[in-house]
Amino acid sequence: MGNPRGASGVQSMWRRDGRIPRPIIQPTPYVMTQPEPSVRAPSTDPFAQLPDSARLWTFGVSRPLEADEEARLLARVDAFLERWAAHGAALAAARDWRYGRLLLVAVDDRVTPPSGCSIDALVHALKELEGELGVELVGGAPLWYREGGPDGPVRRISRADFRAAARAGRITAETVVFDPALTRLGQLREGRWERPAGEGWHEQLLP
């Protein structure tokens, strides 16, 4: 009989009937994998943890601030809010700084309602910053609008000058205005804080 192995010493693949045997394929075991948990990006809304019913205040800075002035203002406000309390109970508060001119402060009055003294303390802190920065933050009841279009710079103007600019056509029903008189965070979220003049009470000042 001939050598059952090939010349190289490897066992021949051929069966005696001349056919190549079918290879045995082992099934690949199926492994169940758990889906990757979704990771939510942190919210960039400083008021995200506050309810629509939260009290809201808007304070406008009378002129644009330099970068160091802005940093100083916000650092002082943040430090104040961290220790803000009413009758010894901490207030759940947050702030937002918009367009380099407008400071918004909100507090959840369901947790601890701000007292008259605590609100006075906030106003006093802002008045101290007025003196240090040489700006106005509290009082005066100015109006605020965007000049030159929906993306234009934020401007401060008196009510009389607003009327005059409207008569001259520089302010129209499409001019974006801000409403610092809003008192609830839900109103801000509804888009009532920043909208065209013709959609809110500013319309009364238009010709």
C-alpha positions as CSV (number, residue, x, y, z in Angstrom):
1,M,0.0,0.0,0.0
2,G,1.1,3.5,-0.7
3,N,1.9,6.0,2.1
4,P,-1.5,7.4,3.4
5,R,0.2,10.7,4.0
6,G,1.3,13.1,1.3
7,A,4.9,13.7,0.4
8,S,5.1,16.4,3.0
9,G,3.9,14.2,5.8
10,V,0.5,15.9,6.1
11,Q,-2.6,13.6,6.1
12,S,-4.4,13.7,2.8
13,M,-7.6,15.6,2.5
14,W,-9.0,13.1,0.0
15,R,-11.4,10.3,1.1
16,R,-11.1,6.9,-0.5
17,D,-14.0,7.6,-2.7
18,G,-12.1,10.6,-4.2
19,R,-14.3,13.3,-2.7
20,I,-13.2,16.1,-0.4
21,P,-14.9,15.8,3.0
22,R,-17.2,18.7,4.0
23,P,-15.6,20.7,6.8
24,I,-17.4,20.8,10.1
25,I,-18.4,24.4,10.9
26,Q,-19.0,25.2,14.6
27,P,-21.8,27.7,15.2
28,T,-20.8,31.0,16.7
29,P,-22.3,31.4,20.1
30,Y,-24.8,34.3,20.4
31,V,-24.0,36.7,23.1
32,M,-26.6,39.2,24.2
33,T,-25.2,42.6,24.8
34,Q,-26.8,45.4,26.8
35,P,-27.4,48.7,24.9
36,E,-25.1,51.5,25.9
37,P,-26.8,53.8,28.3
38,S,-27.7,57.1,26.8
39,V,-25.7,60.0,28.3
40,R,-27.5,63.3,28.5
41,A,-25.5,66.4,28.0
42,P,-25.7,68.8,31.0
43,S,-28.2,71.5,30.7
44,T,-26.9,74.9,29.8
45,D,-30.1,76.6,31.2
46,P,-29.2,78.1,34.6
47,F,-32.9,78.0,35.5
48,A,-33.4,74.3,34.6
49,Q,-34.0,73.3,38.2
50,L,-36.6,76.0,38.9
51,P,-40.3,75.8,38.2
52,D,-42.4,78.0,36.0
53,S,-43.8,79.6,39.1
54,A,-40.4,80.9,40.3
55,R,-40.2,84.6,41.0
56,L,-38.2,86.6,38.4
57,W,-36.4,89.9,38.4
58,T,-34.6,91.6,35.5
59,F,-31.9,94.2,36.0
60,G,-30.3,96.0,33.1
61,V,-26.8,97.5,33.1
62,S,-26.8,101.1,31.8
63,R,-23.8,100.6,29.6
64,P,-21.8,97.7,28.2
65,L,-19.2,96.4,30.6
66,E,-15.6,95.6,30.1
67,A,-14.6,91.9,30.4
68,D,-13.1,92.5,33.9
69,E,-16.2,94.5,35.0
70,E,-18.5,91.8,33.8
71,A,-16.5,89.1,35.6
72,R,-16.6,91.2,38.8
73,L,-20.3,91.7,38.6
74,L,-21.2,88.1,38.0
75,A,-18.8,86.8,40.7
76,R,-20.3,89.2,43.3
77,V,-23.9,88.2,42.3
78,D,-23.0,84.5,42.4
79,A,-21.5,84.9,45.9
80,F,-24.6,86.7,47.1
81,L,-27.0,84.1,45.7
82,E,-25.0,81.3,47.4
83,R,-25.7,82.9,50.9
84,W,-29.1,84.5,50.0
85,A,-31.6,83.6,52.7
86,A,-35.0,84.7,54.1
87,H,-35.4,84.5,57.9
88,G,-32.3,82.2,58.1
89,A,-33.6,79.8,55.4
90,A,-31.6,79.5,52.2
91,L,-33.3,80.5,49.0
92,A,-33.3,78.3,45.9
93,A,-32.1,80.9,43.4
94,A,-30.2,81.2,40.2
95,R,-29.2,83.9,37.7
96,D,-28.6,84.3,34.0
97,W,-26.6,87.0,32.2
98,R,-27.9,87.8,28.7
99,Y,-26.4,89.8,25.9
100,G,-23.9,91.5,28.1
101,R,-26.6,93.9,29.5
102,L,-29.3,92.1,31.3
103,L,-29.1,90.2,34.6
104,L,-32.0,87.8,35.4
105,V,-32.5,86.5,38.9
106,A,-35.1,83.8,39.8
107,V,-36.0,82.1,43.1
108,D,-38.3,79.2,43.8
109,D,-40.7,80.6,46.3
110,R,-42.3,77.2,46.9
111,V,-39.2,76.2,48.8
112,T,-38.7,79.4,50.7
113,P,-40.5,82.6,49.8
114,P,-38.2,85.6,49.6
115,S,-39.1,88.1,52.3
116,G,-39.1,91.8,52.0
117,C,-35.8,92.0,53.8
118,S,-34.2,89.4,51.5
119,I,-35.3,91.3,48.4
120,D,-34.0,94.5,50.0
121,A,-30.7,92.7,50.5
122,L,-30.5,91.8,46.8
123,V,-31.2,95.4,45.8
124,H,-28.6,96.7,48.3
125,A,-26.0,94.3,46.9
126,L,-26.7,95.6,43.3
127,K,-26.6,99.2,44.5
128,E,-23.1,98.6,45.9
129,L,-22.0,97.3,42.5
130,E,-23.5,100.4,40.9
131,G,-21.2,102.6,42.9
132,E,-18.2,100.4,42.3
133,L,-18.7,100.0,38.5
134,G,-20.2,103.4,37.8
135,V,-23.4,102.0,36.2
136,E,-27.1,101.9,36.9
137,L,-28.6,98.5,37.7
138,V,-31.7,99.3,39.8
139,G,-34.5,101.8,39.2
140,G,-35.2,104.3,36.5
141,A,-37.7,102.0,34.7
142,P,-35.9,102.2,31.3
143,L,-37.0,100.3,28.2
144,W,-34.8,97.8,26.4
145,Y,-34.8,96.9,22.7
146,R,-32.6,95.6,19.9
147,E,-31.3,98.2,17.5
148,G,-31.2,97.5,13.8
149,G,-32.8,94.1,13.7
150,P,-33.5,90.9,15.7
151,D,-29.8,90.2,16.2
152,G,-28.8,93.8,16.8
153,P,-27.2,95.2,19.9
154,V,-29.3,95.7,23.1
155,R,-30.0,99.4,23.8
156,R,-31.4,101.2,26.8
157,I,-33.9,104.0,26.3
158,S,-36.3,106.1,28.2
159,R,-40.0,105.8,27.6
160,A,-40.2,109.3,26.1
161,D,-37.3,108.6,23.7
162,F,-38.9,105.3,22.8
163,R,-42.0,107.1,21.7
164,A,-39.9,109.6,19.7
165,A,-37.9,106.9,18.0
166,A,-41.2,105.1,17.1
167,R,-42.6,108.3,15.5
168,A,-39.4,108.7,13.6
169,G,-39.6,105.1,12.3
170,R,-36.5,103.9,14.0
171,I,-38.6,101.6,16.2
172,T,-41.5,99.7,14.7
173,A,-43.8,96.9,15.6
174,E,-41.1,94.4,14.4
175,T,-38.4,95.8,16.7
176,V,-37.4,93.3,19.4
177,V,-38.1,94.6,22.9
178,F,-37.5,93.2,26.4
179,D,-40.0,93.2,29.2
180,P,-38.3,93.6,32.6
181,A,-41.7,93.8,34.3
182,L,-42.3,90.1,34.0
183,T,-42.4,88.4,37.5
184,R,-42.6,84.7,36.8
185,L,-40.1,82.4,35.1
186,G,-42.8,80.7,33.1
187,Q,-43.4,84.0,31.3
188,L,-39.8,84.0,30.2
189,R,-40.1,80.4,28.9
190,E,-43.2,81.3,27.0
191,G,-41.2,83.9,25.0
192,R,-42.8,86.9,26.5
193,W,-39.6,88.4,27.8
194,E,-38.1,89.0,24.4
195,R,-40.4,89.5,21.4
196,P,-41.5,92.1,18.8
197,A,-42.9,95.3,20.1
198,G,-46.2,94.8,18.3
199,E,-46.9,91.6,20.3
200,G,-46.9,93.1,23.8
201,W,-47.7,96.2,25.8
202,H,-45.0,98.2,24.0
203,E,-47.5,98.4,21.2
204,Q,-49.2,101.2,23.2
205,L,-46.0,103.4,22.6
206,L,-46.1,103.0,18.9
207,P,-47.8,105.6,16.6
